[in-house]
Amino acid sequence: MANLVFMGKTGLIGGEATKLDSIDGATLTDNDAAFVNVSNVQYIYRLDADSGAAESSPDIIAPVTNPGDKRWILQGLNGMGSSSFSAYLTADLDDCTGDSTAVEFKGAYWTETYDNGSVFSNGVFTAPATGFYLLGAQVYMSQLSSGHTYGSCELRISTGDIYYMFWGNPYAWSTSGEFSCLNSISIYLTSGQTANLYLFVAGGTKTVHVEGSSTKIWGYRLS
């Protein structure tokens, strides 16, 4: 029997006729294919007839009816914009560090330029699917003084991994007490893992500002 190709679905789970998991498992055979369009993004699936894996949307989806061990396995996405975002601080964060106080940049003080796929919220990026992502940020500080001899700006992943945007003496690199760091990284994330910015400056008093519209974060899925 030739493999079937399913198209026209506009959702992944929920059991409704428009969702991928509504297809009766009894009608499915190994290596069937499905193309699901959600918000201008095409999800590409292959049916593994003996997977038996636990459902974890969007990576693994089980039919609602007669699932057995049959699972839809995500093969890829078309439409990179589905997992892309860009945001900037709405206003300055005044006197937020300088005395080793940590700034995690989590809160309702971000303005989103765009957020395709609702992957960014209150300073936190959440990977919508397993794959490679490009994440980048710019953090602009002011009111640095000679006492501020150590600092770190990091991209922190929910697994505990840390990627440094800068690490060292921010005042030594500053001009008139102002310093901006800009960096990006390609990183492999599994579905549901999160990332956010983290900053602290030490050695002096709590006088360091983070400038609003000049502090930004962005990212998109590579594959």
C-alpha positions in Angstrom: 0.0 0.0 0.0 1.3 3.4 -0.9 2.0 5.8 1.9 -0.7 8.4 2.6 0.0 12.1 2.7 -2.4 14.2 4.9 -2.8 17.9 4.3 -5.3 20.6 5.3 -5.0 20.3 9.0 -4.6 23.6 10.8 -3.8 22.5 14.4 -1.8 19.8 16.1 -3.6 18.5 19.2 -7.1 18.7 20.7 -9.0 16.0 18.9 -11.0 18.3 16.7 -11.4 17.5 13.0 -8.9 20.3 12.1 -6.2 18.8 14.3 -3.5 16.3 13.4 -4.3 14.0 16.3 -7.9 13.6 15.0 -6.7 11.2 12.3 -7.7 7.6 13.3 -4.7 5.6 14.1 -6.3 2.5 12.4 -6.0 4.3 9.1 -2.3 5.1 9.5 0.7 3.1 8.3 4.4 3.5 8.8 6.0 6.5 7.1 2.7 8.2 6.3 3.4 12.0 6.0 1.4 15.0 7.2 1.7 18.7 6.6 0.0 20.9 9.1 -0.3 24.7 8.6 -0.5 26.7 11.8 -0.3 30.5 11.7 1.6 30.5 8.3 4.0 27.8 9.5 4.1 24.4 8.0 4.9 21.5 10.4 6.2 18.4 8.6 5.5 15.0 10.2 6.3 11.3 9.6 4.3 8.5 11.1 6.4 6.0 13.1 4.1 2.9 13.5 6.0 1.4 16.4 7.4 4.4 18.3 5.3 4.2 21.4 6.9 7.4 22.7 5.1 9.7 25.2 3.3 12.5 23.5 5.1 15.8 23.6 3.7 18.4 21.2 4.9 19.5 18.8 7.7 17.0 18.6 5.6 13.8 19.2 1.9 13.5 18.6 -0.3 10.5 19.2 -3.7 9.9 17.5 -6.6 10.3 19.8 -8.4 7.3 18.4 -6.6 3.9 18.1 -3.2 5.2 18.8 -1.4 2.0 19.6 2.3 2.7 19.3 1.7 5.0 16.3 3.2 8.5 16.7 3.6 11.5 14.4 7.2 12.6 14.6 8.1 16.2 13.7 10.6 16.3 10.9 10.9 20.0 10.4 9.3 23.4 10.0 8.9 25.6 7.0 8.5 29.3 7.7 11.3 30.5 10.0 9.1 33.5 11.0 7.0 31.1 13.1 9.6 31.1 15.9 11.1 34.6 15.6 11.0 37.5 18.0 12.5 40.9 18.8 12.0 43.0 21.9 13.5 46.0 23.7 13.2 47.4 27.2 10.3 49.9 27.3 12.1 52.2 29.8 15.4 52.6 31.6 16.1 50.4 34.6 17.7 53.0 37.0 20.2 52.1 39.7 19.6 48.4 39.2 23.1 47.0 39.8 26.7 48.0 40.6 26.8 46.3 44.1 26.5 42.8 42.8 22.7 43.0 42.6 21.5 40.7 39.8 19.1 41.8 37.0 17.3 38.9 35.4 15.4 41.0 32.9 12.2 39.1 33.7 9.1 41.2 34.0 6.5 43.2 32.1 8.9 45.9 31.0 9.6 44.6 27.5 8.1 45.9 24.3 7.9 43.4 21.5 8.7 44.6 18.0 7.4 41.3 16.8 6.7 37.8 18.2 5.8 35.2 15.7 4.6 32.1 17.4 4.3 33.7 20.9 7.7 32.5 21.9 8.7 35.5 24.0 7.0 36.7 27.2 8.1 39.0 30.0 11.8 38.6 29.1 11.8 34.8 28.6 12.1 33.0 25.3 10.6 29.5 25.2 11.7 27.1 22.5 8.5 25.9 20.7 10.2 22.8 19.3 13.4 21.0 19.4 16.1 22.4 17.1 18.8 25.0 16.6 18.1 28.6 17.4 20.0 31.8 17.0 19.7 34.1 20.0 21.2 37.5 20.4 21.1 40.5 22.6 22.5 44.0 23.2 22.7 45.4 26.8 23.6 49.1 27.2 24.8 50.3 30.6 25.5 53.8 31.9 26.6 55.4 35.2 29.6 53.1 35.5 32.3 54.4 37.8 35.9 53.3 38.5 34.7 51.2 41.4 32.8 49.0 39.1 35.6 46.6 38.4 33.8 43.4 37.6 30.6 42.3 35.8 29.0 39.7 33.7 26.2 39.7 31.2 24.8 36.2 30.4 22.3 34.3 28.5 20.9 31.7 30.9 19.2 28.5 29.8 16.7 26.6 31.9 19.1 23.6 31.9 21.6 25.6 33.9 23.9 26.3 30.9 25.3 29.9 30.8 26.6 31.7 27.8 28.6 34.9 28.4 28.0 38.1 26.5 30.8 39.7 28.5 32.8 38.9 31.6 35.3 41.2 33.1 35.8 44.9 34.0 33.0 46.9 32.3 34.4 50.3 33.4 37.8 49.6 31.8 36.0 49.2 28.5 33.6 52.1 28.9 33.5 55.5 27.5 32.3 58.2 29.9 30.9 55.5 32.1 28.8 53.9 29.3 29.3 50.4 28.0 27.4 48.3 25.5 27.8 44.6 24.9 26.4 42.8 21.8 26.6 39.1 21.1 24.7 36.2 19.6 24.9 32.4 19.8 23.6 29.4 17.8 22.3 26.9 20.4 20.5 23.6 20.4 17.3 23.7 22.5 14.7 21.0 23.2 11.0 21.9 23.2 10.0 23.9 26.3 13.5 25.0 27.3 13.8 28.7 28.1 16.4 31.4 27.9 16.7 34.9 29.4 19.2 37.6 30.0 21.1 38.1 33.3 23.4 41.0 34.3 25.3 42.1 37.4 28.0 44.6 38.0 30.1 44.5 41.2 32.7 46.5 43.1 30.9 49.7 43.6 27.5 51.1 44.7 24.1 50.5 43.1 24.2 53.3 40.6 24.4 51.5 37.2 21.6 52.1 34.8 20.4 49.8 32.0 19.3 52.0 29.1 15.8 51.2 27.7 15.4 51.2 24.0 19.1 50.4 23.5 18.8 47.1 25.3 17.4 44.5 23.1 16.9 40.7 22.6 16.0 38.7 19.5 16.1 35.3 18.1 14.7 32.8 15.6 14.8 29.1 14.8 17.5 27.9 12.4 16.4 24.4 11.8 
